[in-house]
């Protein structure tokens, strides 16, 4: 029996958000900051030789 990592992480995150609702604010804030940084600087990074 194999368990995928993504559904397991989603389940754990959902339980944590139910137990600590304030945690949702931090999760959303970190997600938005990461997406913003990748959006701003990710397009300018060229890794190909």
C-alpha positions in Angstrom: 0.0 0.0 0.0 1.4 3.3 -1.1 0.3 6.7 0.1 0.9 9.8 -2.0 2.6 12.7 -0.3 0.4 15.5 -1.5 -3.0 14.2 -0.1 -1.3 13.4 3.2 0.2 16.9 3.5 -3.2 18.4 2.6 -4.9 16.3 5.3 -2.3 17.3 7.9 -2.6 21.0 6.9 -6.4 20.9 7.0 -6.3 19.4 10.5 -3.8 22.0 11.7 -5.9 24.9 10.3 -8.9 23.5 12.1 -7.0 23.3 15.3 -5.1 26.6 15.0 -7.2 28.9 12.7 -4.6 31.7 13.0 -2.1 29.3 11.2 -4.1 29.8 8.0 -3.0 33.4 7.9 0.7 32.5 8.0 0.3 29.7 5.4 -1.5 32.1 3.0 1.0 34.9 3.6 4.0 32.7 3.0 2.4 31.3 -0.2 1.7 34.7 -1.6 5.2 36.0 -0.7 6.8 33.0 -2.4 4.6 33.3 -5.5 5.4 37.0 -5.6 9.1 36.5 -5.3 9.1 33.8 -8.0 7.0 36.0 -10.2 9.3 39.0 -9.9 12.7 37.3 -10.0 11.9 33.9 -11.6 11.4 35.3 -15.1 14.9 36.9 -15.1 16.8 33.8 -14.0 18.2 31.8 -16.9 19.7 28.5 -15.9 20.5 27.0 -19.3 24.2 27.1 -20.3 
